[in-house]
Each structure stands twice: as C-alpha cells, then as structure tokens.
Amino acid sequence: GDQVEQSPSALSLHEGTDSALRCNFTTTMRSVQWFRQNSRGSLISLFYLASGTKENGRLKSAFDSKERRYSTLHIRDAQLEDSGTYFCAAEVPGYQNFYFGKGTSLTVIP
Amino acid sequence: AQTIHQWPVAEIKAVGSPLSLGCTIKGKSSPNLYWYWQATGGTLQQLFYSITVGQVESVVQLNLSASRPKDDQFILSTEKLLLSHSGFYLCAWSPGLGGPDTQYFGPGTRLLVL
C-alpha cells in the first residue's frame, strides 16, 4: 500500500486566501521534503524538515515531531505564481528510500 | 554552486531498443545520487540510489539498471525498452556524508517509447 497519503488531490484558491496541504505517513518517517513541480516538470524544493516547523515568506511547513507521521504545508495569501503541483516526500529511517505523495494540483484564481 | 545536468532532454525510442540516460553533478563531491520515474500525471517513484562510486541499490527495478562509474555521474539504462518505460526520468542528489538528505532535482528526461 501507499506509504504517503497526500490531501487534497486538487485545490482551487482565490488570490489572497489561505489553505493547507497535508501528508499522512503509514509509518514513522525520518524527514519530509516539500516540492512544487511547475508545468515544465521542474521540481523546486520548498522545505526540508527533520522536525519542527519552517517558514519562508507566505509558506510554512510543519513536521509532527512526536510520532513523525504527518506533515503540513500552509500557503498564506495565495498568489497566481503559487499554481502548480505540490508533492511531499518522506524518508524511511535507516534507508535512502523516499516515498512521494500523489500530489496536490493547486490552481490560484484571480 | 552545485549544478545538476541530465541528458538527453527528451527521447523517442522503439520498443525493444536500448536506452541510456545520464546525470552529472558538478560542484559537490561524494553526493548521494537518486533516480526517479514519473508517469504522466503521476507521482514520483524512486528507482535507484547510490551513496558511493560503484555501488548502486535498487528500490524498484522496472526492468532498468543503474550504474555510478564516477563520483559525479549516474547512468540509467536498459537493453530492451518496454512501452511501460515511457515517462519522465528525474535524477537527484543530496549532500550525503551524514548530512541532511535534502534532495535537489535535475531538469529531467522525457521518454516516449513507441
């Protein structure tokens, strides 16, 4: 079965609004990384977290430090350039194995 | 600054023909290297990883093989392509040597098998 469940699968936001994406893991993970994939396929790293929270501008991410079984990505004041597909990737402890969620297709509407 | 280059940018190949895709990382010694495959509209699936020259571990083979002939080079290949090999192939690196496993991706290679 899938190691990573990502939700929602698709999301439409009006400019200026806020939302959150979530990834649940079926087992304890060592770390999580969030990416945005643009229309050309390029994967841009947004955050890498081994624990706690990180913030960068209008984006903020958190990784459950206790059980290490979920992570969130918050988007504040959504802008048109935030459109794209967002993926989380979780690392299994002790291995160089990474599992990606199925992605969230985000469309920001003017 | 580190750079990652993949070649070719895109390929159209016939079923049964051989394939070789390449990935080079410049500006970083002893990186961990990874190969991923992404079906159109799908998620990324890790195929292989390597933590040192000459050593490659398989995660999901998909009738593909990988090699690391040099510290900065990672090769993905097969002798006989299948239709199911079509998709987007991405190479990535992370710092290795006990550091955080933050992955940085290359631009990818689009493969169409006919």
Chai-1 contact restraints between the chains, C-beta under 6 A:
chainA,res_idxA,chainB,res_idxB,connection_type,confidence,min_distance_angstrom,max_distance_angstrom,comment,restraint_id
A,G41,B,F88,contact,1.0,0.0,6.0,A-B,restraint_1
A,G41,B,G108,contact,1.0,0.0,6.0,A-B,restraint_2
A,L43,B,F105,contact,1.0,0.0,6.0,A-B,restraint_3
A,Y48,B,T102,contact,1.0,0.0,6.0,A-B,restraint_4
A,E91,B,D101,contact,1.0,0.0,6.0,A-B,restraint_5
A,Q96,B,Y49,contact,1.0,0.0,6.0,A-B,restraint_6
A,N97,B,V59,contact,1.0,0.0,6.0,A-B,restraint_7
A,F98,B,Q46,contact,1.0,0.0,6.0,A-B,restraint_8
A,F100,B,T43,contact,1.0,0.0,6.0,A-B,restraint_9
A,F100,B,L44,contact,1.0,0.0,6.0,A-B,restraint_10
A,K102,B,T43,contact,1.0,0.0,6.0,A-B,restraint_11
A,G103,B,T43,contact,1.0,0.0,6.0,A-B,restraint_12
